[in-house]
Amino acid sequence: MNRAEIETSLNESRNWLLATMGRLSDQRLRAPLTKSESDPESYWSVLDHFAHLALVEGDFASMIRRQLAGSENPVGLLSDEHGVPRTRTEIMAIVNARAEAFQREHRDDTLFEVVALTGAARAVTLALLAELSDEQLTETLHGAPWGDGTIGGVLEANAGHASMHWRWVTDAGFVDALTSE
């Protein structure tokens, strides 16, 4: 995927997400919907899923910057600080605990605050995309299972991340107000 395709995908995904979130009532945005993967007592709302995108987008940018700075473990999840490989179960426990902590931190954010939060994360992604050479976009991000594993593919995966969460929300029984009324 080339630079223009990545940026187009990111912009189209963001535009769709903003339009979708903007047409939902606060009640629909905040209703508990999906069970947390980390805390069985916690349920995520549509707005929680939206805010979560900022966490992952920021993490992806940080991973890419670590690799560009010479890190041999830029993703930082596959092994612990002593180089001991982690199991998939251990990795997912770390990822889900971080996601839950972020969700709790932003639980009371308004839609406008979440739009700003995710907008700031997207701005970092777009700035990073503009800084990277075509060669860097095709470099493999060591340890990255997202997209095609390249730096460009990981950046573009941010667009698909929103769609994935929307699928989880709709699979959990959320029906888009515009299609159900």
SVG drawing of the C-alpha trace seen along z (x, -y; Angstrom):
<svg xmlns="http://www.w3.org/2000/svg" viewBox="-38 -19 58 38">
<polyline fill="none" stroke="black" stroke-width="0.4" points="0.0,0.0 1.4,-3.4 1.4,-6.6 -1.6,-8.0 -3.6,-4.8 -2.7,-4.8 -3.7,-8.4 -6.9,-7.9 -7.8,-4.9 -7.1,-6.7 -9.1,-9.8 -12.1,-7.8 -12.2,-5.7 -12.1,-8.8 -14.7,-10.6 -17.1,-7.6 -16.5,-7.2 -17.1,-10.9 -20.3,-10.9 -21.5,-7.7 -20.7,-8.8 -22.0,-12.3 -25.5,-11.0 -25.9,-9.0 -27.5,-10.3 -25.5,-10.5 -27.6,-7.7 -26.8,-5.4 -23.1,-6.3 -22.8,-5.5 -25.0,-2.4 -23.0,0.6 -22.6,3.0 -19.5,5.3 -17.9,7.1 -14.3,6.1 -11.6,8.6 -9.8,7.7 -12.5,7.0 -15.6,9.1 -17.4,6.4 -16.8,3.8 -18.8,3.2 -17.7,0.9 -20.0,-1.5 -19.8,-2.6 -18.0,-5.7 -15.5,-3.6 -14.7,-1.7 -14.2,-5.0 -11.9,-6.3 -9.9,-3.1 -8.8,-3.8 -6.6,-6.7 -4.7,-4.3 -3.8,-1.9 -3.1,-4.6 -0.6,-6.2 1.0,-2.9 1.5,-2.1 3.2,-5.5 5.4,-4.9 6.4,-1.4 7.4,-2.8 9.4,-5.6 11.2,-3.1 12.2,-1.0 13.4,-4.0 15.5,-4.9 17.1,-1.4 15.1,0.7 15.3,4.4 12.0,4.9 9.9,1.9 6.5,3.6 7.7,4.5 5.1,7.3 6.6,10.4 9.2,10.8 9.7,9.4 12.4,7.1 14.8,10.1 14.2,11.3 12.0,14.2 9.3,14.8 5.7,14.3 2.8,16.6 -0.1,15.2 -2.2,15.4 0.4,13.3 0.5,10.8 -3.3,10.5 -3.5,10.0 -1.1,7.1 -2.9,5.6 -6.4,6.0 -5.3,4.6 -3.8,1.5 -7.0,1.1 -9.2,1.4 -7.0,-1.2 -7.3,-3.6 -11.1,-3.0 -11.5,-3.8 -9.4,-7.0 -11.7,-8.2 -15.0,-6.7 -16.6,-10.1 -15.2,-11.9 -17.8,-13.5 -18.2,-12.8 -16.4,-16.1 -13.5,-15.1 -13.2,-11.7 -13.3,-13.3 -10.4,-15.5 -8.5,-12.6 -8.8,-10.4 -8.1,-13.4 -4.9,-14.1 -3.8,-10.5 -4.7,-10.6 -2.7,-13.8 0.4,-12.1 -0.2,-9.2 -0.5,-11.6 2.5,-13.6 4.5,-10.4 3.3,-9.2 4.5,-12.5 7.9,-12.1 8.6,-8.5 10.3,-7.7 8.8,-5.3 11.4,-2.8 10.6,-3.1 6.9,-2.5 7.8,0.9 10.1,1.9 8.9,4.7 8.0,3.5 9.7,6.2 7.1,8.2 4.1,6.5 1.1,8.8 -1.0,6.0 -1.8,5.3 0.9,6.8 3.6,6.2 5.2,3.3 5.4,-0.2 2.9,-1.4 0.7,1.6 0.6,0.9 -0.2,-2.8 -3.0,-1.8 -4.3,0.8 -5.6,-2.1 -8.3,-2.5 -9.4,1.1 -9.3,0.9 -12.4,-1.3 -14.3,1.1 -13.3,4.0 -14.7,2.3 -17.8,1.3 -18.4,5.0 -17.9,6.0 -20.4,3.3 -23.0,4.4 -22.4,8.1 -23.1,7.3 -26.6,6.1 -26.1,2.5 -28.3,1.4 -27.4,-1.8 -30.3,-4.2 -30.5,-5.3 -30.9,-1.7 -33.4,-0.6 -35.8,-3.5"/>
</svg>
